[in-house]
Amino acid sequence: NDFSTPLVYGNLERAKIVLVGWGSIKGILLETQKQIPDCAVIHFNHVYPLDKEKVIKLFNQDKRYVLVENNSTGQFGKLLQMEIGIEIKEKVLRYDGRPITVKEVMVKVK
């Protein structure tokens, strides 16, 4: 019962692109979403434990999912793959100690 359902911003059913992230990356995801038509955001407040039944429902659509993380290996993406069986192939990763910018996400998503 410790699981907090991820928050969805935008219309997930209509979205063609879905940005996925957790924690402090939320602001960047929401700012990027404003600039991309038909874009939704899935933001996780808690990364573990994950409730497979609740999370899988957010990913069982034919969408372009893009993982955005401030690390070199996409650690949260790996957790989603191990725990839920979801592989997000597109990633925007930054690992030089500086935060990801909206511009960086836009360049990689467009």
C-alpha positions in Angstrom: 0.0 0.0 0.0 3.0 2.3 -0.1 2.7 2.8 -3.8 1.7 6.2 -5.1 0.1 6.0 -8.5 2.0 8.1 -11.1 0.4 11.4 -12.1 -0.6 11.9 -15.7 -0.5 15.3 -17.2 -2.3 15.9 -20.5 -4.5 13.6 -22.4 -2.8 10.2 -22.4 -5.3 8.7 -24.8 -4.8 11.4 -27.4 -1.1 11.9 -26.9 1.4 10.8 -29.6 4.4 11.4 -27.4 4.6 10.6 -23.7 7.4 11.9 -21.6 8.2 9.7 -18.6 10.2 10.7 -15.5 10.4 10.8 -11.7 11.3 13.2 -8.9 12.7 16.6 -9.6 12.6 16.2 -13.4 8.8 17.1 -13.3 9.2 20.8 -14.0 11.2 20.1 -17.2 8.7 17.5 -18.3 5.8 19.9 -17.9 7.5 22.8 -19.6 8.5 20.6 -22.5 4.9 19.3 -22.7 3.6 22.8 -23.2 5.7 23.1 -26.4 4.8 19.8 -28.0 1.3 19.2 -29.5 -0.3 16.0 -28.5 2.1 15.3 -25.6 1.4 13.8 -22.2 3.6 13.3 -19.2 3.7 10.4 -16.8 5.5 11.5 -13.6 6.4 9.1 -10.7 6.6 10.6 -7.2 7.9 7.3 -5.8 10.0 4.8 -7.7 9.7 1.8 -5.4 7.7 -0.3 -4.8 5.9 -0.3 -8.1 2.3 -1.6 -8.5 2.5 -3.6 -11.8 -1.3 -3.6 -12.4 -1.6 0.2 -12.1 1.6 1.1 -14.0 1.1 -1.3 -16.9 -2.2 0.4 -17.7 -0.3 3.6 -18.5 1.9 1.9 -21.0 -0.2 -0.5 -23.0 -0.9 1.9 -25.8 0.8 2.4 -29.1 2.7 5.6 -28.2 6.1 7.1 -28.5 7.4 7.0 -24.9 10.5 9.0 -24.0 12.3 8.5 -20.7 14.0 11.6 -19.3 16.5 11.2 -16.5 19.5 12.9 -14.9 21.9 10.0 -14.9 24.0 8.1 -17.5 22.3 4.7 -17.5 18.6 5.4 -17.3 18.3 3.7 -13.9 14.5 4.3 -13.6 14.0 2.9 -17.0 15.8 -0.2 -16.0 13.7 -0.5 -12.9 10.5 -0.2 -15.0 11.9 -3.0 -17.3 12.8 -5.3 -14.4 9.7 -4.8 -12.3 7.0 -4.2 -14.9 8.4 -5.5 -18.2 8.2 -2.1 -19.9 11.2 -1.1 -22.1 11.3 2.6 -23.0 13.7 2.7 -25.9 14.0 6.5 -26.4 15.9 8.2 -23.6 17.1 11.7 -22.8 19.9 11.3 -20.3 22.2 13.9 -18.8 25.0 12.9 -16.5 27.5 15.8 -16.3 26.1 17.1 -13.0 24.0 19.8 -14.6 20.2 19.6 -14.9 18.5 18.6 -18.1 17.0 21.6 -20.0 13.8 21.9 -21.9 15.8 22.7 -25.0 17.7 19.4 -24.7 14.5 17.4 -24.4 13.0 19.3 -27.3 16.0 18.6 -29.6 15.8 14.9 -28.9 12.1 14.5 -29.0 11.4 16.5 -32.3 
